[in-house]
Amino acid sequence: MGLALGLIGILCGLGLLVFLAYRGWSVLLLAPAAALIAALFSGEPLLAHWTQTFMGSAALFIGQFFPLFLLGALFGKLMEDSGAVATIAEFMTEKLGTGRAILAVVLAGAIVTYGGVSLFVALFVIAPMAEALFRTADIPRRLMAPAIALGTFTFTMMALPGTPAIQNAIPMPFFGTTPFAAPGLGIIASLIMLGFGLWWLALQEGKARRAGEGFGGVANFSVPDLADPVLRERATTAREFDPAEIAHGNQSAEHPPIAVAALPLVLVILVNLLMSFVVLPRLDVAFLAEPRWGGISLASVSGVWSVAVALFVAIVATVALNWRRLPKLRETMDAGANASVLPIMGVASLVGFGAVVAALPAFALVRDWVLSIGGGPLVSMAVATNILAALTGSASGGLTIALDALGGTYLKLAAELGIDPSLLHRVAVMSAGTLDSLPHSGAVVTLLAVCGVTPKDSYRDIVMVAIVGAILALIAVISLGSLFGSF
């Protein structure tokens, strides 16, 4: 009876969290309240769970990942205000032209997000470019949102080797992996997502032309109210950049040449690669085993260190190369730094909720159910992570909750079954990036608003390119990984 009541409490807490978060309530309030409800049903000490379990886990997440949130948001804001993101978008437009408008939009989004620019920064620069391209090419406006989603929501976030996205960093401390985990499988998954998405969008464009459907209406790109509490709350739990800071800083009227604009993006990938495989493995870090450093191994921090150094180098390069284009550097940097705070606090609160739930006796029922899912640990981990990402509307939140609760169990199973932790890493990240694009996702809500369309207009196509394509790629990775291991 006690375990059954505890399970009801877990479901009630999760239901409250999801329902009120969808209505725009702050997750900073909802997550501890939901955790305490779950603890109450289990007869567990409430204050101890709040201050020790919830806050301890949230603080650990912040301690591990705040450098990446901070540097990532700062880099994105500097790239925006310097005009570098606009230069890359304009370059893709000129090279591919209106005849390949969809491809130009997809690749522009992919290049900047793979290079470390935050999703919302890319979105507000690429959307007006996409509108101009689609209007000239007479492609329906409703296809703008899925084209942008394909380039920014999918393979560059969860599959391409070395992507500095926070979702790709989260499994590293759990599994002792690097940002380049399972590179071959990641490339295959990226090709599946990109190929399927482009095929679907080309199919829809062809159907629209045969039906005589053009762009439709007049240009109406507009920045939505970024201070709107519902939009902002959803957005900051979905991605690592507070969109309210987009309006702050000072954007340069002069754009840099393409080589200058692209160099920081290249540096992010190159430095990340060098740190992961050349620099850190050669360092003497035996001191990390001392109690003052937490008694840890290099594997538990090397991934975060690699991405942090890569972003730092890219930030220095961006400032140095665009000094004249950043006349109000302090304002830009303040806006970038501020943009990281609310997202990490929101995700950390979700992590705290997950930690309380995982500490309850009734969670054993949930764990046993998840592990009983057929297909082995890769499949059960994929299902659990998908469910949590879907419920929270956050890839990073759902992923961290899943790994906090079950990461150790899956790592133990992997060791027993001879599964490479790199394969666990890639499957976990890709699982978090599928059902996080449901209608309540802040990224989806913001994208639709910026593109001037409704869910009725564009959401079906977003489902195809951001969810169906990602699920097909995930199935391929699990299948190939099960047959051939990680590569």
Disulfide bonds with the S-S distance in Angstrom:
none
